Amino acid sequence: MRLSWHILVAILVAVFFAASCGSPQNDANQPSPSSTDNASEPGTTTASATLTGAVSPTGTAVPIRKPIIHDDDGTPDGTIALIYLLQNLDFDVRAITIAEGEAHPAVYAVNMLRLLQRLGRQGIPVAAGRSTPLEGNNAFPDSWRAGSDNGWGVDLPETQEVVQALSGAELMVQVVRESPLPVDIFISGPATNLAEALRIDPSIASNIGEVHIMGGAIYVPGNVGVESGWVRNDVAEWNIWVDPVAAEELLSAGLDVRLSPLDAMYNILWTEADAQAWANTGTPAGVLAAEFMFRWGLPMIPEVGLPDLIAAQLAGDPQLCPEVPLSVGVRTEPGPLQGQTFIRPDQEPNVIVCLTPDAAGMRARMAEVLGMGSSAEIPADTSLWAVGFRDDFSRPSLQPEWWWESENPSHWRILPDGWLEITGEDASLVQGGSQNNTLWTDLPAGDFEVSIHLVADPSADFQQAAIYLYENSDNYVAVLRGYCHPCGVGGNGIFMEYKADGRLEVFSLAAEETDLLLRITRQGDQLSGLYAFEPGQWQVVGILNHQFAFSRVGIGVSNVDNGGIEHDLVGMFDYFEIRGPR
C-alpha cells in the first residue's frame, strides 16, 4: 500500500520530536537585569538569518519541506518558477533537469548551474535531458532557443560546478528511488524527461507525489500556429506539441497530475509594477526574478503571461485555483491536431486542472515568498512617531490598558527596580491557543511600532519570551528570544515566527545574548521583526508581506513543554511601548 504524503510527514515529525525532545536540557542561571533602559553590550552573533525547517522555536511542528524535482525547458518563465520554488520554505529542490523545450539541454544546464551560483544555492545536481522528443522532430523556433542558450542576457557568474554525467531522466530515477518521501515533479516544458524516466524504471511511479505541469489548452485556442507563423496548428500548446507522445504517456501513467494550461495564464498577466515589487524586496531571489521578467519583454510589452509560475505556485498553494477534475487525452498523430489536449467526457478524470487562478492571491504569495529573508533596508525611521502607550513597570500595579489572559498571580510580579517578571508555564499561545499570564493591550489600526527591552536566558528546547501580534490561532506573528536545538541555529536564537492563513513559517538567527531589544513594525502590509543589543542599532530578523487583521498585542513567556523540561523560563521586561505616526 502506498502511504500518502501527509501520513509520512506525520510519522517523521513524531520520530523527530521523540529524538530531539526526550531528554531535559541543563539549567542555567537567570541573569540579574539592569534597571536602565539600555541593553547590554553586543556580543557575538551570526551575521545572517537562517530559515528553519522541521520544528519552530515554539515547538510547533513546521511542515517538512516537500522534496521536488524541477524539470526546466530554458524559458524566463520556467526559470522564474524555479526561483520561486528555491525560495519557498515548502519545498526542498532535490534536482534540476533540463528538457528540450526552448533550451538546448546541454547548454542551459550550464546556465542553470551559474544561476544557482548567483543565488548561493550550489550543490543541487543539474542534468541535461535528451535533445529530441521521444518521437518525431517537433521543436521550438531556433530564434527562441538562441535566447535560451545565452541565458536570456541575464548576468550569471561563472561556476566550478559541473553538469551531472547522468541524463535528466536517469537523475530523476535516482532521486525518486533514493528519497524516503514521495517526490513531487514540476515540469515547465515538454514532459520528455519524466516520460523517459518511467520507461527506464516504471516502479518509481509509486514514490512520485504530485506532478505539476504547465501545458495544454482546454477551452482556449492553442498558441503554436499563431506564434510560429509556420506550423499549421491552431489547437496545441507548445509544451505538449513538442513531445505529444511523452505527454500522453504521462497522462496515462496513473500519476497525480496537476495541469495548468493556457486557460489559466489568461487570467493573470504580470506587469512592470510586479517586477519592480519583486526587486524591491532586496533579496537575491527577488532581484533575479525581476531581471528575468524584464528579459521576457517588459516594459515594451505592458503585460506578460507566466504560466510556469502559476503551476509552481499551485504546487504549494492549491487553494489559489479551483480544482477541476477532468479526463484529458493528447492527440499524438502528426497533422494539424497534433498536441491537442482534449476532454474525454465518458472517462474517469486523470488530471486536476486549473482554469481560473486567483490573480490577487498569486501576486500576494509571490511577493511574500520572494521577500523571505529580505535584505531590504530596515523600515523607514519611526523615531518621530508619537508614543501611543508605554509602561515602564515602575508602579506597584500594571497600567489599566492591560489585561491578562489566564492569569496565574504566583507566576508574575513587578520588581521594585521597575521590571515585570513573568515565569513561564507549559501551555503555549501559538501551540494550543491559550497561555498563562499573557499580557494583552489593544493594538491601534494602521501603521505601528511595538518595542520591548527583555532579559531572558532560555536553555531548553522551545522555551521563549516574546512579543505577540494576534488575530487568531491561524494568524499571528511572534518575535522572540528562544531556544531551539533542531531549528538550525543549534539552540539559542532570535526568532520571527508567523502563521498566515494557517501556514507556519519561521525566520531565525543564532544568538547567545540574554539582554536585548525586540521590535515589530507595520508599515502598510509589510511587517518587520527587528532586534538590537544596543539602543538604535536595529537589525532585521525577518520581513513579510501579508494582510493581517490584528486586534491585540502582548507579551508572554512559555516553556512550550513537550516533556522533560525541569525548570521554568523567567522573562524580565523593562518596558513595553507602542508608537504610531503623528
N, C-alpha and C positions, 0 to 999 in steps of 0.2 A: 504493500500500500504506500502511496506517495504522500508524505506529510506536507501539509500546507506551510507556506512561509511563516504565517503568524504563529503556528504551533512550534515550529523550530526556533523562532526568536524567543518565545516564552521559555522553552527548555534551556536555551543558552543563557538567558538572563538569570534564571533561577540558579543554574550552576555557578555563574559568575558571582552572584551575591553570596552563595554559600562559601566560596573560596576566599572572597575579599573581606567579608564582614563577620566571619565566625569568631575571630579572636579579638580580645579587647586591646586597645591601644594604651601606651604608657601615659600616666597622668603627667600634668605639667603644672608648675606654679603660676597662679594668676598674677599678672603684674600690677603694681600699685599705680593708679592713674595720677597724672599731674592735675592740679586744679586750674591750670590755664587753658586757654582756647587753642594753644599751639600744639601741633602733633610733634612727635619725637623726630630726631634727625633721621634722614633717609638712610636706609641700609642697602643691602644688595638684593636685587630682584632681577628676574629675567626681563629682557628688553621687549619681547613681543608676546602677544596673546596667543594662546593655543586653543583652537576649537576642539571640544571634547566629544567623546563618543558614547560609550555604553551606559554610563551612570552619571547623574547630575550631582552637584555638591549637596543637594538636599536629600540625596538617597533615592530620588525618584528614578525609575528606570527610563533611560533615554533610548529610543528605538535604535537597535543596532543598524549600522549603515548597510543598506542592501547592496550586495555585490552586483556589478553591472559591467557588461562589455559594450563599448561604444564602437559601432561599425560606421565609419565615415566615408563619404564619397567625394570629399575635397571641395565643398562649396563654402562660402562665407556663412551661409545659413546653418549648415551642419556643424561648422566649427564653433559658431556661437552656442549651438546646443551643447557641444562638448564642454565649453567654458562653464555653462550653467550647471552641468552635471558635476564637474570637478569642484565647483564652489558650493554645491548643495550638500548640507550635512546629512541628507537622507541616503546618500549614495557613496559607495566605495568603488571607484572606477578601477577594475582589475586589469583591463587590457583595452587596447585600441587597435582595430583592424581597419584596413583601407580597401574599399571596393572600387570597381571600375566604373564609377559614375563620371563626374566631371574630372575626377582625378585620374592620372596615370598612377596606379597604386604605389609603385616603387619610388616615384618622385615625391608624392605627397606624404608618404610615410616619413621621409626625412624632414619635410616641413613640419610634420606633427611633432617630431622629437624636438625641433627648435622651438615650437610653441610651448611645449612642456618646460623647456629650459627657461623661457622668459617668465613663465608663471611660477617657477620654482618647484615644479612637480615632476622632477626627473625620477626615473625608476619604474614608471609604468611601461610595461612591454608594448611595443608597437610592431605590427606585422603587416606586410603588403599582401593583398589578395591577388587572385589571378587577373590578368589584363583583359580578358574577354568574358562574355557571358557564358552560361552553361551550354547554351545552344545559340546559333546564329551569330550575326555580326552587328547588331544594333549598337549605336554609340552616341554619346553627346557630341555636339559640334566641336570641331578642332579649336575654334577661336575661344570657346569657353574653357576648354581644357588647358590652353596656354596660360590663362589667368591662374588656374589652379596650380600649374607647375611652378609659377612664380610666387606662390604663397599670397596671391592677390595684392602684392605690393606692400604688405604689412612688414614692419621692421621686426625680424625674428633673429635672435643671436645664434651663432654657431654653437655646436654642442659636441661633446665627446661620446654621447650615447649613440648606439648603433641599432639599426633595424634588426628584428629577430630573424634568424635563419628559417624558422617555421613559416609556412604560408599563413595568411589570415585565417583560413578555415582550420588549419592544424592548431593554431594558437587558441581558437575558440574551443576546440575539442579538449585541449589540455586544461584550460582554465575551468571549464564546466566539470570535467572529470574530477579535478582536484579540490573543488570547492565543497566545504561541509554544508553550505546552504545553497538553495536554488539561485541560479544566476539569471538576472534579467538581461535581455539583449535589446539594445537600442540600434535601430537601422535608419540612417538618414538618406540612403540611396538604394541602388538595386540590392536585392536580397541574396546575391550570389554567394557570399561567404558563409552565411548560416545554412543555406540550402546545401552547399558542398560539405559543410561540417556534418550535417545529418546524413549525407551519403557515406562519409568516412566512418561515422560511428552513430548509427541510429539510436543507440541506448542513451546518449546524452540528453535526449528529449525528456527523460524522467527527472533530470536535475536542472532543467531550464524553467525559470519562473515566468514572468511576463515578457512578451516580445512586442516592443513598441516600434511601429513602422510609420514613416511618412511615405505615403504612396497612394495612387489611385484617384479616381474621380467617380463619385457615386451618383449624384444628381446634377452635376455640373459638367460642361464640356471638358475634354482633355486639353492639354497645352502643348503637345508635341508638334502637331501640324502648324498651329498659329505661330509658335516661337521658332520653329526650324526654318520654315519657308520652303523646305524641300521634301518633307515627309508627308505623304497623303494619309493623314490620320487625324481625325477630329475628336476622338473619344478617349485616347490614352494619356496618362500622365507619364512624365519622363522616367521616373524610377522603375515603374512597372514595365514600361515599354522596352527599356534596355535589356532586361532579363525576365521576360514573362514566364519562362519555364521555372526559374527559381522562385518567383512569387507564387505560382500555382502550387508548387511542391510544398512551400511553407504553409500556405493556407490549408493544405490537405494533411498536414502532419499531426493534427490533434493538439497543437500548442495553444496556450492562452495568448491570443494575438489581439493587440490593440492598434487600430488603424486610424491615422489622421490623414484624410485625403485633402484634395484641393478645396472641397466644400468648406472645410474648417478654416483654411487660410484666408478665404474671402471675408470672414467675419472679424478678423483683427489684422489691421495693417499698421506698420510701425513707422515712426516719423523721426525727423532730426531731433525733436524735443526728447524722444525716448533715448536716443543715442547719447544726447548731452546729459540726461539724468544718470545714465549708467556711468559715464565718465566722471561725473561729479561725486560719485561715491568715493573716489580716490583709491579704490582697491585695484591691484593689478588685473584682476578678472574684469572689473567694470570698465577700466580704461581699454583693455584689449578687445572686449566685446564691442565697444563703441567704434574702435578702429575698423573692425571687420564690417560693422554696419555701414560706415561711410564708404568702404570699398564695394559695398553691394549696390551703390548708385546714389546714395544721399550726397548732397541735397538736390542734385539735378533732377532726380526722381523724388517727388514730395512724399510718397508713401511706398513702402516695400512690404512684401509678404515674407514671413519667416516660418514656413510650415514645419521645418525640422524642429524649431524651438517649441512650437505647440506640442509636438509629440514628446519632446523631452520634459516639458512641464507636466504633462499628464502622467508621466511615469511616476512622479512623486505626489501629484495633486489631482487625482482623477475627478474630484468634485468640481473642478474648473470646467467640465464639459459634461452635459447629459450623455449617459451611456446608451447607445443604440445597438442592440444585438441584431446582426444580420448574417445571412448566408451569402458569402461573396465568392465568386469564381473569377478566373482570369482567362481571357482568350489567348491562346499560345500560338495559333496557326498564323503564318505570315499573311500580310494583307492589311487593308485599311482599318480593320478592327483589332489588330494585334495589340495586346497590352490592355485592352479594355477590362475594367473591373465591373462586373455585372452582378445584379442581385438574383438569387435563386429562391423565389418565394416559397417553393414547396419543400425546402430542405431545412434541417436544423441549423441554427446560427453557428458559424465557425469563427466569427470575429466580433469584437466590440468596437463600434465606430463612433468617432467624434465628428459631429456635423456643425454644432453651434457653440463654440467655446465662449467662455466668459471673458470678454476682452479686458474689462476693467480689473478683474481678478488676476488675469495673467500679467498685466502691466505691473500691478502692485507686487505680485510674488517675484517677478523678475528683478525689480528694484531691490526688494528685500534680500534676495539671495546674493545678488552682486554686491550689496553693501555689507555682507557679513565680514566681520573683522576689518571694518573700514579704517583706512589710514588717513581719512579726511581730517581736516583740522578740527580741533575742539570747537564746540558750538560758539557762536558769537558771544562776545563779552557781555556778561549779565551783571557786572559789578554795580551798575547804576539802577538795577531793578529795586523796587521797593520791598521791604520786608513785610510780608503779609501775616506771618505768625512765627514766633520764636519762643522757645522755652530753654532757659539755661539751667533748669532744675535747681535753682538757688533758693526756692521757697520750700517750706515744710510739706506742701501739698502740690499736686500737679495743677496746671492751669485748667480752667473749666472747658476749654475747647477739646480736651482729650476725652476719650472713653476707652475702657478696657474690653477686650474680648476674652472670656473665660478667665477672669481674674483669679489668681491664687495669691492672697496677700503675703503668704510666707515666703514667696519667691521673688519679691521685688521690694526695693526701698530707695529713698532719696538720702544720700550721704551728706554729712554736714559741710563738706567742701564743694558741694554743688554738682554731684554726679548722680545719675539714675542708674541703679544696679538692677539688672534682670538676670535671674538664674534660669537657665533653660530646663525644659522638661522634655519628655519623649515625643509628644504629639507635634505634628508639623503642619503649618498652614497650607503649604503648597503640596504636601503629600496626602493629607487626609481631610483638608478643608477646615480644620479647626486647630488652634494652637493656644495654649495657655499663656496669659499675660502678653498678648499682642496689643500694643497701644496704638489707637487709631485717632485720626482727626480728619476733618473734611478736606477734600482736595479742590482747589479753585479750578474753574473752567479756563481753557486757553493755555497759553504758554506758562511754564513754571520752572522753578529750580528748587530741589529739595536736598539739603545738606545735613550731615551729622559728623560729629567727632566721636570716634569709637575706639575703645580699647577692648580687645578680645584675643584669647590665646587658645583657639581650638586645637585639639590634639587627637581626636578620634574621628573616624570616617563619618562625614555628613553633618557634623556639628557646624552651626552657622549663626552669625549675628548679622542682621540685615535691615535695609530699608525695603519696604514693600509698597508697590503701587498695585491696587487690587480692584478688579472688576468682578470676577468670579473665578471658580477653580480652573476654568479653561482659558482664562485671560488675565495674566498678571505679569509683573516684572519685579525682580528682586536683584538688588546689588548688595553683595555681602562679603564678609570676611569669613572664610570657611576652611574646612579640611576635607580632602577627597583624594585618597591614595589612588583609586582606579581611574581618576578623571584625566590623567595625562600630565598633571602637574606634580605628581609624586607626593601629595599631601597638602601642605599649607598653600593657600592661594587666595586671590581676589576673584570673584565670580560675578558675572551678569547672567542670570538665568531668566528665561521668559517663556511663557506659554501664550501662543496666539491662535485662537480658534482650536484649542486642544493640541497644537503642535508644540512640542517641547524642544528648545534649543538652548545652548549654553556657550558663553564666552568665558575663557579662564586665563589667569595669569599667575604663575608661581610667585609667591612672596612669603617671607618669614616675618615681616613686621607685624607687631601686635598693636601699635598705636598709629592710627591713620584717619584720614578724612574720606568720606564716601559721598557721592552726589549722583542724583538723577536729574537730567534736564529734559524738558519737552519744548521743542520749537517746531510748530506745525505738526506734521506726522512723525517727525524724527525724535526718537528717544535715545539719549546718550547716557551710558554709565561711565562714571569717572572716579578716579581715586587720586589721593595726594598724600605724601608723607610730610610735606611742609605746606603751610597755607599759601595758596596761589600757584602752586606747582602741579596743576592738574594734568593727568594723563588719561587716555581713553582705555577703558576695558572693552567696550563694545558699542556699536551703533546699529540701530534697526529702524526700519520704517514700517509702521503699521498703525491703523486707526483703532485705538482702544477707546473705551468709554469708562475710564476710571472714576470711581466715586469717592475713594478714600486712600489715604497714605498712612503708613505706620512704621513702627519699629518693633523688633522682637528678637528673641533668642530661642534656639531649639537644639536639642541633641539629635533629633531625627533618628531615634534609637531603633535600629533593626535587631537589637540583641547584642549583648556583650559589652556595652559601654558602662564603666563602673563609676564614672564621675559626671557631674553636670558642668556644662559650659557656663561661664559667667561673662556677660557683656556689660560694659560700662559706657554710658552715653553722657558726654559732656554737654552737648547742646543738640537741638533739633531746630531747623529753620526752613521756612518756605518763603521764596521770593517770587515776584511776578513783575511784568512790565508796568511802568508807571502810567 
